[in-house]
Amino acid sequence: MSICRMGNWSKQCEDVLNKQINMEFYASYSYHALYCYFLRDNVGYIQIANYFKKCSDEEREHAEKMMKYQIRRGGQVKLEPITTPKQEFNDPNIENKDLLEGFRHALNLEQKVYKNLLSIHSIADSEKDPQFTDFIESEFLNEQIEAINQLSVIVNKISKLNLNPHALLYFENTFEP
């Protein structure tokens, strides 16, 4: 056991933070898959690809911040194998649906991360660890709400384009999240 382990750093808090660390790495991996998909020459949404690359980097930064916190509290970081993310977003039956499906996938991912963070917050509260609840609140919850809102707006905008290829191309060329 670590000599810096705080008396109020429970095994349950350590375990749920490790789960979240692994979820953040999965999110980073998923965003990287989206980046690679939209960067392909037969897809060619370069601005969208760059957006997802930025998202991938941010998720990895979250995991790293959580790992540092885990270590500062005297816990052990336990990394698990990362599940292969979805890598294809095209629907052979519906042309031009990949952009909408990619953003829906990202929105679902952010909602899952948010729900898990809320669960962690609840566990930290039940373990009477105000510093851990503050860490989750101040570092992650608001950012998740903003990401969910932003992705919801993007999904709504793309949905209104009715998969029109010209409108989708215009959307990509003017995309500034």
Backbone bond lengths (Angstrom), bond angles and torsions (degrees), N, CA, C in turn:
res aa  C-N    CA-C-N  psi(-1)  N-CA   C-N-CA  omega(-1)  CA-C   N-CA-C  phi
1 M - - - 1.462 - - 1.528 109.01 -
2 S 1.299 115.71 143.04 1.459 122.64 -179.31 1.523 110.90 -65.08
3 I 1.319 116.37 141.50 1.461 119.55 178.58 1.530 112.06 -76.30
4 C 1.322 117.27 -14.33 1.475 119.34 178.74 1.525 111.84 -96.86
5 R 1.337 118.29 4.33 1.463 120.46 -178.52 1.520 109.92 -61.06
6 M 1.311 114.53 124.59 1.451 120.06 -179.75 1.526 109.88 -74.67
7 G 1.309 115.66 148.94 1.458 120.40 -179.73 1.508 114.00 -61.50
8 N 1.334 117.20 -24.56 1.467 119.16 -179.48 1.526 112.63 -103.20
9 W 1.341 118.61 14.36 1.461 120.70 176.42 1.518 107.42 -92.63
10 S 1.311 114.97 94.09 1.465 120.64 -174.19 1.519 111.82 -76.87
11 K 1.299 114.44 158.85 1.460 120.86 176.10 1.531 110.12 -61.26
12 Q 1.323 116.65 -37.37 1.469 119.87 179.57 1.522 110.77 -64.09
13 C 1.339 117.98 -42.14 1.472 120.67 177.33 1.523 110.22 -64.34
14 E 1.302 116.73 -42.08 1.467 120.72 177.98 1.528 110.57 -59.53
15 D 1.320 116.44 -44.99 1.469 120.58 -177.95 1.535 112.43 -66.19
16 V 1.344 117.31 -43.51 1.466 118.61 -178.46 1.527 111.18 -70.28
17 L 1.331 116.72 -31.19 1.464 118.16 176.84 1.522 109.95 -69.44
18 N 1.324 117.96 -38.60 1.463 119.96 175.66 1.526 111.04 -61.87
19 K 1.319 116.57 -40.20 1.463 120.00 177.45 1.528 110.12 -60.64
20 Q 1.337 116.44 -42.42 1.459 120.49 -179.72 1.527 111.15 -68.60
21 I 1.310 117.28 -38.34 1.472 120.37 176.90 1.521 109.23 -56.97
22 N 1.315 116.10 -47.08 1.461 120.28 179.89 1.522 111.77 -66.46
23 M 1.330 117.28 -34.12 1.460 120.65 176.82 1.529 110.33 -66.79
24 E 1.326 117.20 -38.38 1.470 121.06 178.05 1.535 110.49 -64.90
25 F 1.327 116.61 -40.01 1.464 119.02 176.95 1.524 110.85 -66.21
26 Y 1.335 117.31 -38.37 1.461 120.36 176.08 1.537 110.08 -62.46
27 A 1.333 116.57 -42.84 1.468 120.31 178.73 1.535 109.92 -61.75
28 S 1.326 116.55 -43.02 1.468 120.14 177.73 1.521 110.48 -60.24
29 Y 1.313 115.97 -44.39 1.462 122.26 -179.90 1.534 110.40 -63.56
30 S 1.329 116.30 -40.82 1.467 121.02 179.16 1.521 111.15 -65.56
31 Y 1.319 116.40 -43.57 1.464 119.66 177.53 1.523 110.86 -64.89
32 H 1.315 116.78 -34.57 1.458 118.97 178.15 1.534 110.45 -67.10
33 A 1.329 116.58 -35.79 1.469 120.51 175.52 1.526 110.14 -63.63
34 L 1.331 116.96 -41.20 1.470 120.62 176.19 1.522 110.50 -62.90
35 Y 1.311 116.66 -42.75 1.467 121.57 177.26 1.529 110.15 -56.32
36 C 1.319 116.52 -49.82 1.468 120.69 -178.29 1.524 111.53 -65.23
37 Y 1.329 117.46 -38.80 1.455 120.65 179.58 1.530 110.72 -62.12
38 F 1.328 117.15 -51.73 1.460 120.35 -174.74 1.524 112.78 -74.25
39 L 1.318 117.81 -15.09 1.457 122.02 177.47 1.531 112.03 -84.10
40 R 1.337 116.71 -16.00 1.467 120.04 -177.73 1.520 111.30 -57.33
41 D 1.317 115.46 148.76 1.472 119.84 -177.46 1.524 112.65 -65.17
42 N 1.323 118.11 -27.26 1.462 119.58 179.55 1.537 112.48 -89.33
43 V 1.331 116.57 2.62 1.458 121.57 174.39 1.530 108.39 -114.38
44 G 1.331 116.52 -59.67 1.450 122.47 168.01 1.518 118.72 71.17
45 Y 1.309 118.26 28.62 1.465 120.76 173.88 1.535 107.93 -94.72
46 I 1.312 116.30 82.56 1.461 122.46 -172.03 1.528 111.81 -66.88
47 Q 1.332 117.85 -45.52 1.477 120.82 179.00 1.526 110.73 -61.57
48 I 1.312 116.34 -41.57 1.464 121.37 179.49 1.532 109.16 -65.89
49 A 1.321 116.32 -43.60 1.477 120.45 177.87 1.521 110.23 -57.18
50 N 1.315 117.19 -46.22 1.462 120.91 -179.65 1.524 112.11 -63.38
51 Y 1.314 116.77 -35.16 1.470 121.12 175.40 1.532 110.23 -61.23
52 F 1.329 115.88 -46.69 1.461 119.02 -179.14 1.530 112.29 -69.19
53 K 1.317 117.77 -29.69 1.477 120.68 174.58 1.520 109.46 -64.14
54 K 1.318 116.27 -43.62 1.469 120.95 177.36 1.530 110.37 -61.16
55 C 1.318 116.79 -42.32 1.472 121.00 177.82 1.521 110.99 -61.73
56 S 1.319 116.83 -41.42 1.463 121.63 178.47 1.532 110.41 -59.73
57 D 1.316 115.76 -46.68 1.466 120.35 179.64 1.528 111.43 -61.75
58 E 1.326 117.30 -41.30 1.470 121.27 179.68 1.525 111.71 -63.98
59 E 1.325 117.27 -41.47 1.468 119.98 179.24 1.529 110.95 -64.94
60 R 1.315 116.41 -39.43 1.463 120.01 177.20 1.537 110.33 -64.46
61 E 1.327 116.80 -39.05 1.465 120.49 176.05 1.520 111.04 -61.95
62 H 1.332 117.35 -38.74 1.464 120.27 176.55 1.525 110.52 -60.93
63 A 1.323 116.47 -45.89 1.468 120.41 179.76 1.528 110.34 -60.13
64 E 1.317 116.41 -43.22 1.460 120.06 -179.49 1.525 111.52 -65.19
65 K 1.325 117.22 -39.94 1.466 121.29 177.79 1.535 109.80 -62.65
66 M 1.326 116.22 -41.16 1.462 120.49 179.21 1.529 111.56 -68.25
67 M 1.327 116.41 -37.87 1.468 118.97 177.95 1.527 110.63 -63.77
68 K 1.312 117.21 -42.95 1.468 120.55 178.06 1.521 110.64 -61.97
69 Y 1.328 116.36 -40.65 1.465 120.46 178.11 1.533 110.22 -63.47
70 Q 1.311 116.43 -45.61 1.467 121.30 179.08 1.532 110.31 -55.64
71 I 1.305 116.27 -46.17 1.456 121.49 -178.72 1.528 110.57 -67.20
72 R 1.333 117.79 -42.64 1.479 120.56 178.22 1.513 111.83 -59.66
73 R 1.324 116.61 -33.56 1.465 120.22 179.95 1.525 112.59 -82.04
74 G 1.330 117.10 -4.74 1.457 120.48 178.27 1.521 113.91 92.92
75 G 1.324 116.48 8.42 1.462 120.28 178.90 1.520 111.04 -86.04
76 Q 1.305 114.94 172.80 1.462 121.28 176.60 1.526 108.94 -109.50
77 V 1.314 115.42 134.40 1.458 120.94 175.20 1.518 107.75 -81.17
78 K 1.317 115.92 127.51 1.462 121.48 178.58 1.520 108.56 -122.40
79 L 1.323 114.37 104.24 1.458 119.79 179.71 1.520 109.98 -87.36
80 E 1.303 115.45 138.31 1.458 122.78 -179.75 1.530 108.68 -110.01
81 P 1.330 117.74 162.75 1.474 119.25 173.70 1.525 110.14 -60.34
82 I 1.318 115.36 143.75 1.463 120.20 -179.77 1.522 108.89 -92.95
83 T 1.317 115.14 127.01 1.459 121.56 178.07 1.530 109.49 -65.59
84 T 1.304 116.08 142.23 1.460 120.44 177.45 1.521 109.34 -63.67
85 P 1.323 117.22 125.34 1.464 119.27 179.84 1.523 111.51 -79.16
86 K 1.310 114.46 166.95 1.462 120.51 173.11 1.522 107.70 -61.33
87 Q 1.331 116.72 134.03 1.454 119.78 -175.48 1.521 113.89 -120.77
88 E 1.304 116.89 -9.30 1.467 121.11 178.45 1.520 108.34 -121.80
89 F 1.303 115.82 134.86 1.456 120.43 -177.39 1.522 111.97 -125.03
90 N 1.307 115.04 2.04 1.460 118.65 178.73 1.527 109.66 -86.05
91 D 1.282 115.80 151.86 1.461 122.98 176.96 1.518 106.14 -117.91
92 P 1.348 118.06 114.31 1.470 119.23 -176.97 1.523 113.02 -60.85
93 N 1.334 117.17 -19.43 1.459 120.67 -179.11 1.532 113.25 -88.72
94 I 1.345 115.89 -18.55 1.464 119.32 -176.71 1.520 108.58 -131.82
95 E 1.311 116.22 110.76 1.464 121.58 -178.83 1.532 110.32 -69.79
96 N 1.308 116.74 142.81 1.464 125.29 175.23 1.529 114.18 69.37
97 K 1.311 117.86 17.64 1.462 119.72 -178.94 1.528 112.05 -86.84
98 D 1.327 118.67 -8.72 1.455 121.05 -173.72 1.528 113.69 -62.68
99 L 1.311 117.89 -37.54 1.456 120.69 -179.86 1.524 110.52 -63.57
100 L 1.313 116.98 -46.01 1.457 121.46 178.63 1.530 110.44 -63.65
101 E 1.323 117.34 -45.70 1.469 120.86 -178.73 1.528 111.91 -65.54
102 G 1.313 116.76 -37.09 1.464 120.15 177.95 1.520 111.65 -62.32
103 F 1.325 116.42 -45.13 1.463 119.58 179.60 1.527 111.98 -72.10
104 R 1.319 118.01 -33.40 1.475 119.73 174.72 1.526 110.15 -63.94
105 H 1.315 116.03 -40.26 1.466 120.70 177.24 1.532 110.06 -60.67
106 A 1.327 116.68 -45.12 1.465 120.88 179.20 1.531 111.05 -62.96
107 L 1.316 117.00 -41.80 1.459 120.91 178.64 1.526 110.87 -61.95
108 N 1.325 117.42 -46.22 1.463 120.63 178.10 1.522 111.44 -60.60
109 L 1.307 116.55 -39.53 1.455 121.61 178.74 1.528 110.64 -62.43
110 E 1.318 117.42 -46.97 1.470 121.04 -179.83 1.533 111.33 -64.61
111 Q 1.329 116.85 -35.87 1.463 119.76 178.35 1.531 110.90 -66.91
112 K 1.321 117.52 -38.87 1.471 120.78 177.04 1.525 111.03 -64.57
113 V 1.320 116.54 -43.66 1.467 120.70 178.42 1.522 109.93 -60.91
114 Y 1.318 116.50 -43.64 1.471 120.96 -179.95 1.524 111.30 -61.91
115 K 1.315 117.22 -46.70 1.468 120.45 179.20 1.522 111.05 -60.20
116 N 1.320 116.50 -39.60 1.456 119.58 178.97 1.529 111.13 -67.52
117 L 1.326 117.08 -38.75 1.470 120.22 176.88 1.530 111.05 -63.18
118 L 1.326 116.97 -39.20 1.465 119.92 176.54 1.525 110.92 -63.19
119 S 1.317 116.25 -39.37 1.464 120.70 177.42 1.534 110.61 -63.73
120 I 1.319 116.30 -42.93 1.466 120.92 177.92 1.525 109.75 -61.14
121 H 1.314 116.40 -43.84 1.463 120.62 179.54 1.524 110.46 -59.22
122 S 1.312 115.92 -43.61 1.468 120.94 179.34 1.531 111.19 -62.99
123 I 1.320 116.20 -42.47 1.469 120.15 178.72 1.525 110.37 -65.43
124 A 1.314 117.42 -43.57 1.467 120.94 178.08 1.526 110.61 -59.98
125 D 1.328 115.84 -39.71 1.458 120.33 178.21 1.529 110.82 -65.46
126 S 1.330 116.65 -43.96 1.469 119.53 179.84 1.530 112.02 -67.49
127 E 1.334 116.66 -25.49 1.476 121.49 177.15 1.534 110.84 -86.89
128 K 1.333 116.06 3.72 1.464 122.38 179.46 1.530 111.77 54.96
129 D 1.320 114.15 53.47 1.460 121.59 -179.92 1.533 108.63 -121.78
130 P 1.338 116.76 81.31 1.460 119.62 -176.20 1.531 113.53 -63.50
131 Q 1.313 117.50 -29.25 1.459 119.48 179.75 1.524 110.24 -67.50
132 F 1.327 117.25 -39.55 1.458 121.19 178.96 1.528 110.56 -68.87
133 T 1.333 117.63 -41.53 1.469 119.25 177.33 1.522 110.01 -62.10
134 D 1.337 116.64 -40.21 1.460 120.21 178.18 1.527 111.14 -63.96
135 F 1.322 117.28 -41.10 1.461 121.62 178.47 1.529 110.33 -58.54
136 I 1.327 116.79 -46.88 1.469 120.87 -179.65 1.527 110.44 -65.63
137 E 1.328 116.82 -44.38 1.471 120.46 -179.56 1.520 111.92 -64.42
138 S 1.307 116.17 -51.63 1.464 119.65 -171.18 1.524 113.75 -75.23
139 E 1.316 117.43 -27.45 1.459 120.08 -174.75 1.525 114.27 -99.16
140 F 1.351 118.35 -25.17 1.461 117.95 -167.67 1.532 116.64 -131.88
141 L 1.312 118.79 -39.26 1.466 119.32 -170.60 1.522 113.56 -62.57
142 N 1.319 117.64 -47.48 1.467 119.25 -179.29 1.525 111.01 -63.36
143 E 1.316 116.54 -40.57 1.468 119.95 178.97 1.528 111.16 -61.54
144 Q 1.334 116.69 -37.18 1.469 120.32 177.98 1.517 111.25 -64.94
145 I 1.332 116.38 -43.23 1.468 120.50 178.99 1.526 109.87 -60.34
146 E 1.330 116.60 -43.16 1.462 120.54 179.38 1.529 111.59 -64.00
147 A 1.339 116.65 -42.22 1.467 120.16 179.65 1.527 111.05 -65.42
148 I 1.322 117.01 -42.12 1.467 120.80 178.80 1.520 110.23 -62.74
149 N 1.322 116.28 -43.71 1.460 119.69 179.04 1.520 110.90 -63.06
150 Q 1.318 117.38 -46.56 1.459 121.52 -179.34 1.524 111.08 -60.09
151 L 1.327 116.76 -45.85 1.466 120.37 -179.90 1.523 111.42 -66.79
152 S 1.324 117.30 -36.09 1.470 120.59 177.25 1.522 110.77 -61.97
153 V 1.320 116.49 -43.00 1.464 120.86 178.08 1.523 110.25 -63.11
154 I 1.325 117.05 -43.97 1.471 120.93 -179.70 1.529 110.58 -63.02
155 V 1.336 117.20 -45.77 1.470 120.94 178.77 1.524 109.50 -59.95
156 N 1.317 117.08 -42.73 1.464 120.98 178.90 1.526 111.20 -61.97
157 K 1.332 117.03 -44.63 1.469 120.23 179.49 1.525 111.23 -62.17
158 I 1.331 116.43 -46.34 1.463 119.72 -178.80 1.529 110.48 -64.03
159 S 1.323 116.56 -38.59 1.472 120.50 178.54 1.522 111.48 -59.51
160 K 1.318 116.75 -36.20 1.466 121.18 -179.04 1.524 112.65 -72.07
161 L 1.319 117.25 -15.49 1.460 120.57 -179.49 1.529 112.46 -80.04
162 N 1.330 117.38 -8.06 1.465 123.43 177.21 1.529 113.02 52.58
163 L 1.324 116.81 34.33 1.467 123.70 176.68 1.530 113.08 59.54
164 N 1.322 116.54 22.03 1.461 120.97 176.47 1.531 108.45 -67.69
165 P 1.325 118.27 120.69 1.468 119.87 -175.03 1.531 113.53 -60.63
166 H 1.300 118.04 -35.27 1.468 120.27 178.92 1.530 111.00 -69.39
167 A 1.308 115.46 -41.58 1.466 119.68 178.53 1.532 110.67 -66.31
168 L 1.338 117.06 -39.22 1.466 120.48 178.65 1.527 111.06 -64.99
169 L 1.314 116.51 -40.40 1.463 120.55 177.47 1.526 110.47 -64.54
170 Y 1.314 117.04 -42.37 1.463 120.35 176.64 1.533 110.14 -61.95
171 F 1.332 116.24 -43.23 1.464 120.58 178.57 1.528 110.28 -57.88
172 E 1.317 116.58 -45.90 1.458 120.74 -178.72 1.525 110.97 -64.71
173 N 1.303 117.24 -41.29 1.466 121.04 -177.97 1.526 113.02 -69.75
174 T 1.320 117.12 -24.37 1.463 120.56 -179.26 1.527 112.00 -108.24
175 F 1.315 117.65 8.17 1.471 122.85 -174.80 1.521 111.05 -66.42
176 E 1.314 115.34 120.34 1.466 122.35 174.02 1.522 107.77 -141.12
177 P 1.316 117.52 94.85 1.476 118.75 -178.62 1.516 112.49 -71.22
